[in-house]
Amino acid sequence: MQKKPKKYLNTDNIEFFEFSWNKSLQVFRQELFIELKRSKGKQNKFEFLRY
């Protein structure tokens, strides 16, 4: 089975789509948090994205 490009919604399996969406959101927030910790002390335009 060919992998669909990410920009298309996986309407065949919404649950899986939601799972992978949450997964990528988690990864994004983790990377953002690491980025925030790395640039501590500097002003950060992503500061408001911290939860």
C-alpha positions as CSV (number, residue, x, y, z in Angstrom):
1,M,0.0,0.0,0.0
2,Q,1.3,3.4,-1.0
3,K,1.7,6.0,1.8
4,K,-0.5,9.0,1.2
5,P,1.2,12.4,1.3
6,K,0.8,14.0,4.8
7,K,-1.2,16.9,3.5
8,Y,-4.2,14.7,2.8
9,L,-6.6,13.7,5.5
10,N,-6.8,10.0,6.2
11,T,-10.6,9.8,5.9
12,D,-10.4,6.0,5.7
13,N,-9.3,5.7,9.3
14,I,-10.1,8.8,11.3
15,E,-9.0,7.3,14.6
16,F,-5.6,6.6,13.2
17,F,-5.4,10.0,11.7
18,E,-6.3,11.6,15.1
19,F,-3.7,9.4,16.7
20,S,-0.9,10.4,14.3
21,W,-2.1,14.0,14.6
22,N,-1.8,13.9,18.3
23,K,1.5,12.2,18.0
24,S,3.0,14.9,15.7
25,L,1.6,17.6,17.9
26,Q,3.3,16.0,20.9
27,V,6.6,15.8,19.0
28,F,6.2,19.4,17.9
29,R,5.6,20.6,21.5
30,Q,8.5,18.5,22.8
31,E,10.8,20.0,20.2
32,L,9.5,23.5,21.0
33,F,10.1,22.9,24.7
34,I,13.7,21.7,24.0
35,E,14.1,24.8,21.9
36,L,12.8,27.0,24.7
37,K,15.1,25.4,27.3
38,R,18.1,25.8,24.9
39,S,17.4,29.5,24.4
40,K,16.7,30.3,28.1
41,G,17.5,33.8,29.0
42,K,17.0,35.0,25.5
43,Q,13.7,36.6,24.5
44,N,11.7,33.9,22.7
45,K,8.9,34.6,20.3
46,F,7.5,31.1,21.0
47,E,7.1,31.8,24.7
48,F,3.3,32.1,24.4
49,L,3.1,28.6,23.0
50,R,4.1,27.0,26.2
51,Y,1.3,25.1,27.9
